[in-house]
Structures are given as structure tokens and as C-alpha cells.
Amino acid sequence: MWIQNKGDETVPRTGRPTDDPKTLNTRIRLSKADVEMLEFCCKATGLNKADVIRKGICKVYEEVKE
């Protein structure tokens, strides 16, 4: 993404560089019970919701792959 500053040439957006950019979005619907379990997992692990969901995807992927 590029940002145009007043009077300046276009400069790249600054931020923390990453080797694994997260540019795609997915929207899901959850029940109240699902949200409560997700928030419990976040508090227990110290991870954010996206990271807990990613770990869950990896876990299921490994189970299915076998």
C-alpha cells in the first residue's frame, strides 16, 4: 500500500515488516457459546482471536491430512 503525502512523492507505507503478510479476510458467524469459548481460549493463552483461530485451523488440518 502506498500513501501520498502533501507535496511529497509517493512513499511506501511504513510499519513492521513481515515474511507472512495477512492480506486476506474471512468472515464467520459464531454462536454465543462459540464466542465465549474463543474468548476463554484467548484469556488462557494470551493470544488474540485471529491467532487462536489460526492455531485451530492448523490443528484440524494436521488431523485431516493424516
C-alpha positions in Angstrom: 0.0 0.0 0.0 1.3 3.5 -0.8 0.5 6.7 0.9 0.6 10.1 -0.8 1.9 12.9 1.5 1.3 16.5 0.7 3.9 17.8 -1.7 5.9 14.6 -1.5 6.4 11.8 -3.9 4.5 8.6 -3.2 6.2 6.8 -0.4 5.7 3.2 0.8 3.6 2.7 3.9 5.8 2.2 6.9 5.2 -0.5 9.5 6.7 -3.6 10.9 7.9 -5.8 8.0 6.7 -9.4 7.9 7.6 -12.6 6.0 3.9 -13.7 6.1 1.6 -10.8 5.4 -2.1 -11.4 6.3 -3.9 -9.7 3.4 -6.9 -11.9 3.0 -10.1 -11.6 5.1 -12.7 -14.2 6.0 -15.9 -13.6 7.8 -17.6 -16.2 10.0 -20.7 -16.4 12.1 -20.4 -17.7 15.6 -22.9 -18.6 18.3 -22.7 -17.0 21.7 -21.2 -20.3 23.1 -18.5 -20.3 20.3 -17.6 -16.7 21.2 -17.4 -17.5 24.9 -15.1 -20.4 24.1 -12.9 -18.3 21.8 -12.6 -15.5 24.4 -11.8 -18.1 27.1 -9.0 -19.5 24.9 -7.7 -16.0 24.3 -7.5 -15.2 28.0 -6.0 -18.6 28.9 -3.3 -18.5 26.2 -2.7 -14.7 25.9 -3.2 -15.0 22.1 -5.6 -12.8 20.1 -8.7 -14.2 18.4 -7.1 -14.5 15.0 -4.1 -16.4 16.4 -6.4 -18.8 18.3 -8.4 -19.4 15.1 -5.2 -19.9 13.1 -4.0 -22.5 15.6 -7.3 -24.3 15.4 -7.1 -24.4 11.6 -3.6 -25.8 11.8 -4.7 -28.5 14.3 -7.7 -29.6 12.2 -5.5 -29.5 9.1 -2.9 -31.9 10.6 -5.7 -34.3 11.8 -7.3 -34.4 8.3 -4.1 -34.6 6.5 -3.2 -37.9 8.2 
